[in-house]
C-alpha cells in the first residue's frame, strides 16, 4: 500500500485550479471523442482514495471502472511489476516467450470455473478478449453466427460494437458493423412485463425460441453474455436464465462464452460471477480487475476449443506484456491473501442495507441490485410507470462529485448509478461515501 492517507479531504472546489489548467491543456491536445466522468487530474491513488493535483482526496466508488479492486498501487502489484520492469519491458511472447505469461495462464486455469483441462491466450483489452473468443468459437465450430443480448456491452472495436447493445455513445456514427450478430432478450427482472418472479424461465424461452427460429441453432458459433451485465445497468439476469442458455448451448454444440470483464476477479463476491448459478462456461473473457490497473486481458477455456485456432492465428505484439503479467500475478496474490471475495460480500451487506433504506425513503429509487462490490440503483420518474430518470442520475453523480465522492453512471437509459468501490476500501470511507450519497438525495 502507498502512504496515501485514507481520508476524504477537500481543499479547493472540484475541479481545483491545477486541474482546470490541465483541462485546458487537455482540450487543446486530446481528441474530443475521449470523455471523462470528472475532470480532476489524479496525482496519487490507493485503497479507497484518489488524490488530485490540487491536493483534494476523493473517495473512490469507481475503481477505474472495476479495474483497481486491489487498490491503485497495491504492494504486490507494484513489487512484482517493478522487478519485471527492471529485467525487461518486452520481447513479444510470439518472438521469445517468458515465464510470466505461462504463470498467468496457469493461474487462470486454476481460478476459472470447471475442473476440465484449460488453456489461455492473453491480450491487451476486454474488447480484444471478446473478439478473440469469437474467433476461437468460429474456428472450433466452423459456424459463423454469434448471439448476444439486450443491454449487453462488449467493447468498442468494429466486431464488439456490433455485439454491444447501446447506440450512444458506443456505436453512433461508426457503422457499418460486422455481420452475423443476433440480439435476443435478456432476463431483466425489474422491467419484465409479468414480474421478476416469472422473468428467468420466460426470458430464456423467448431467447431460445428466437435463436431457433431466426438463426438456427446449427448456425450458431457462440452465445456471448455477461453473467452480470455491466454498462447496460448492472442487470443481474433473473435466476434460471443463465443455466437454461448454457444447457441450450451445450445441447446444440454452441460455445458458451461468459464475458466476465467487469464482473470477474472477486468483484461480485465470488472469483467469477457465473459461479453464482454453477455455470461452467466453455470460454471466459477477463480483463479490468486482472492486473491491478495494468493493461491485460485473457480468453480462458476448454483446451480443445482454445486449440482450434491455427498456429499464428491468435496473438498481438503486446498481448501478455511481461510487466502486465507480473502485475496480474501480484493482483491475484493480493486477492487470495486478503480474501477479497469475502470482502466484496461484506461490502454488499453494508451497502445494500443503506441503499435499501434510501429506497424506502426516496421513491425515485426504483431498484437496488447487484452482488458483492458491483452494486447499482436504478432511478425512475415514477415507481408505478418505471419511466427512466437519467436527469436524476446525472444530478446525483454531480452532487456526489462536488462533495468528493467519485461515482459512475451507466444503463441503457442512462438512469443507473453504479458503485464499484475497491474491495480494499476501509470501513469508514465506505460509510462516509454512503453518507454523501444520502445527503445528495436529500438536496436533490
N, C-alpha and C positions, 0 to 999 in steps of 0.2 A: 504494500500500500504506500502511496505517496504521503507526504506530511501535510496534505491539504486538510485544514480544519473542517470537520463535518458539521458545519452550522451555516444557516442562511444569513447573508449579510447584504444589505442594500446601502451603498454609499452615494449612488447617483440615481437619476431617473433611468428607466430601462427603455431604449438603449442609452448608454452614457456617452460622453463626448468623444472618447477614444474610439468606441465602436462606431460612432457616427462618422468620424474621419475615415475609418477603414471602409465603411459602407460606401462613402463617396468614391474611394479608390476602386472598390469592387464594381460599382455601377459602370465605371469607365473601362474596366479591364475584363470583366467576366460576362459571358453571354447571358442575355436577359432570360433565356429559357430555363436557366438553373435557378430554382427558387430557394428560399429559406423560410422556415417557420418563424424564426425570431432573429432579427439582425443584431444580436450581441455576439461579439467575436471572442471565442474561447482562448484562454491563456493556459489554464490547467484544469484537469478534471480527474476525479476518482471517487470511489464509494458512491454516495448519493448526491454529490456536489459538482457543479460546473462553475469555475471561476472565470470571469471575463476580464478583458484587458483594462477595464476601469476599476477592478477590484471587487465588483459585485459577486456574491456567491449565490447561485440559483440551485434550488432543489430540483433534481433530475427525475422526472417521471416519464422519460422518453428513451433513455439508454441508446441514443443514436439510432432509433427505430429497432429496438430489440437486439442490438449488437453487443453492448458492453454490460452484459448480465453479471460478469465477474468484476465490474468496475472498469474505468477507462485507463487505469495504469496499474493493473493487478501485478503483484510482486512476481509471481511465477511466469506470467506472460512477458514482463519486461526483462526478467533474468534470462529466460531461455532465448528470447528474440535477440537480446543484446549479445549474448555469447555467439549466436549464429551469425549475426551481423559482422562480428569481428573475424570470423572464419572465412565466409564468402557470402555475397548477396545473391548470386545467381550463377548457374551453369546451364540452365534449361534441362529439366528432367528428361526430355526427349533426346538430349545430346549425351550428357554424362549424369546418370542418376545419383541420388544421395539418400541417406537413411531416413531423414525426416519425413519424406513423402510416404515411404513404406510404413513407418511407425504410425502416421496418421491413418492410413488405410487399415492397419491392424486394429487401431483403437475404434474406428468406425464399425468394423466387423464385430467387435465385442459389444459395443454400446447399442447398436440399432436392433429393432425387434426381430425375433426369429433366431433359431439355432442352426439354420441351414448354412452351407458354405457361401461366403460373401466376398465380393471384391469391390474396389472403389476406383474412381477416376477423379482427379482434383482439378478445379478450375478457379476462376477469379471472382465470380459474382453469382448471385442467385439466378439471374436470367440465363447465364451460361450453363448453370447446372440443369435447369429445366430444359433448355434447348437440347442439351446432350442426352438427357433422359429420353426425350422424344426420338432422337437419332438412334439410340440403343434399342428402344422398343420397336422401331420400324425395322431395324436390321434383324432383330430376333424373330419378329412375327411375319416379316415380308408383307406387311399391310401398311396402309397409309393414314387412315382416319384417326383423329385424336378427339376425344370427348372431354370437355371442360364444363364448368358450372357457372350459373348466375352468381354475380358478386365476387367471382374469383379474381385474384391478381397473381400474375406470374412473371412480370418483368417488362422491359422496355425495348428489347431487340425486336426485329420485324416479326419473328415467329412468336415470341412471348407477348407482344402487343396483341397479336391475333388471339392468343389464349386468354388474355386479360379481358374482363367484362366491361370495365368502366371507360367511357369515351374520354371525358375531360378530367384531368389533363393528360392522360397517358397515351391516347390514340388519335385525338382530334387533329386532322390535317396531315397525318403521317402515312396514310394508305397509298397504294393498295397493300393488303395484308396477305400473309401466307394462306394458301388454300387448305382444304380438308380438315377444317376445325369445326366442331359441332358443339353447341352450347345447350345444356339441359337444366331443369330446375334444381335448386339446392334446398335442403330442409331447413328453412329459415323460420324457426318456431314462432317468434314474436309476430311475424307478418303472415303466417299460414292461415288461409281463409277458414278452415274448420278447427283452428286452435292448435296450440303446441302439442297437446296430447296425441293428436292424430297425425302430426306432421311427418315423423320419421318414415313410417310404412307407406303413407300416401305419396310423399315426395319421391321415395325410392321407386315405387311402382310407376309413377309418371315418368321419371328419368329413364328407367329401363324400357318402358313402352316406346318412348321417343327414339332411343338408341336403336331398338329392334326394328321399328317401322321406317325411320327416316335415314338411317345409316346402314343397318345390317350388322349384327354383332360380328359376323365373319370378316368384316372390312375394318374393324377397329384394332389399331395397334396398341393404343394406350388410353386409359382413363386417368386423368390428372386432377387431383383435388388437394386442397389444403385441409387437413383434419380439423383445424380451427382457422377459419378464414380471416386473413389479416386486413389488408386495405379495404376490403368490402364491408368492414364494420365489426370485426371480431365476432363473427357469427359462428356459434357452436352448432354444427349440424345436429338436428334432433336425434335422439337415441334410436338406433336401429337402421339409420340411413347408411352410414359407412359400412357396417357389416353386410347389408344387402348388396351394395355396389361391389364390394370386394368379392363376395360369393359369385355374383353375376360375371365378374371379370374372370375369376378362376374357372368357372364352368365353360367359358367361351374362348379360352386361350388368349385373353386380353391382359396386357401388362398393367398392373395397378400401381400407379405412381403416387406416393404421398409427398406433397410439397410441404416440407417442414422448415422452410427457410426462415419464417418469422417465429414459428411455434416450437422449434427444436431446442435442444440443449438446456433442459431443466425449466424452461420458461413457463410451461403450463403445470408445473408440479410433478412432472414425470420427465424422463430424459427426452421422450418424444410424445407429441400429443396423440398419435394414433394408438398408443398403448392403452388409452382410456377404455376403449371397447375391444381391446385384444386384437386389433388389426395388425397383420403382418404383411406389409406391402412388398411387392416384387422389387420395386426400386424406391429409394427415398432420397430426396434432394435436400441438401443443407447448405447454409451459408451464415449470414448475420452473426449469430451467437457463437460460431465455431471457434473463432481465433482471437477473441478479446479485442476486436477492433482492427485487426489486420485483414487485408482482402484475401479471402479464401472461400471456396465453395466445393461441394462434393456431390457426386452421384454414387450411392452405395446400393448394392442389390445382389440378387441371386447370381452366383458365379457364372452359371450357364447363360444367363441373359446378358450380364456385363461383358462376357467374352464374345458376344455375337458380332460386334463391330470388328472389321478387318484391322490388322496391324497398321498403325498410322492414321486410322480413321478418327481417333479421339486425341485431343491434346490442345496445345496452345502455348506460345512462348513462355508466358509467366505462370501457367497453370501449376498449382502446388509449389509456389515460390518457397525457397528454403526458410526464409525469415518468417513468412506467414505460417508455415508448418510448425516451426518452433513455437510460435505464438499459440497455435492450436493445442499443442501438447501441454503448454502452460495453462491454458484456459481449462482444458479437461482435468488436469491435475487439481486446479482450484475448485472446480465443481465437485469433484469427488471428495477432496479434503474437507470442504465446508458443507457438504451435503446440500447443495443449492436447490435440489429438487424439493427437499423438505422445507427449506427456507421460503421457496416460492409458494408452497402450500400455506405456510404461516402468513405470508403477505396477503394471500387470498382471504383467509379468515378475518384478518384485521380490516382489510379494505371493503370486503363485501358487507360486513356489519355496518360500517359507516355509510357506505353508498346506499344500502337498503334503507337506513334511517332517513337519508336525504330524499330517497324516492317517496317515502311516506309523507314527507313534508312538502315536496315540490312536485306538482303534478306534471310538469314538463319532462320529468324523467320517466320515459315510457318503459324502459327495460334496463336492468342491470345484468351483465352477463360476462362470460369468460371463465378462465381457470388459471390458477396459480398467479403469477405476476404478469398476466396478459388479460386485463380486465377492461370493461368499457361500460359506458352509459349511453343509451340512445335517447335523443331529445326530440320531443314531439310538440306540436302546437296544441293538440287536444288529445288526451288519452283515449277518448272514445273513437275518434277517426284515425288516430295514429299518423296524422299528416306530419311529415318530417319537418324539423325546425333547425335548418342549418344556420340561421341567423343567431340563434341562442348558443349553438356550439361555438361559433366564431367569437361571439361576445364573451362567453365564459373563458375561452382559451386566452383571449386578450387580457381579461381581468386577472387571471392567474399569472400571466407573464409579467404584468406590471408589479405584482407583489413578489416576484422572484420564484415562481413555480413554473417549470417547463412542462407543459402538457401538449399532446398532439391531437389533432382531429383525424377522422377517417370516415369511411362509409360511402356506399354508392350514392347516397343522398346528401353527403357532407354533414350529417347531423349526429355524428357519434364522437364523443370524447373518449380517447383510449389512454390507458395507463400501462406503461411498461417500465416500472422502476427497476434499477439494477437489483439483482437478487441480494446483493451485499449491502443494500441501504440500511442505515441504522433505524432503530425503532422510533426514536424521537423525530427524525427527519420525515419518516413515513407519516407519523401522526400530524406533524406540523403542515405537511403538504395537504393532507385531507382537511385540516382546519382552513387553510387558504381557499381550497375549493369550495367549502361550505360557505365561507364569507362571500365568495364571488356570487354564489346563488342568491344569498341574502341581498346583495347590492343590485343584482340584475332582475 
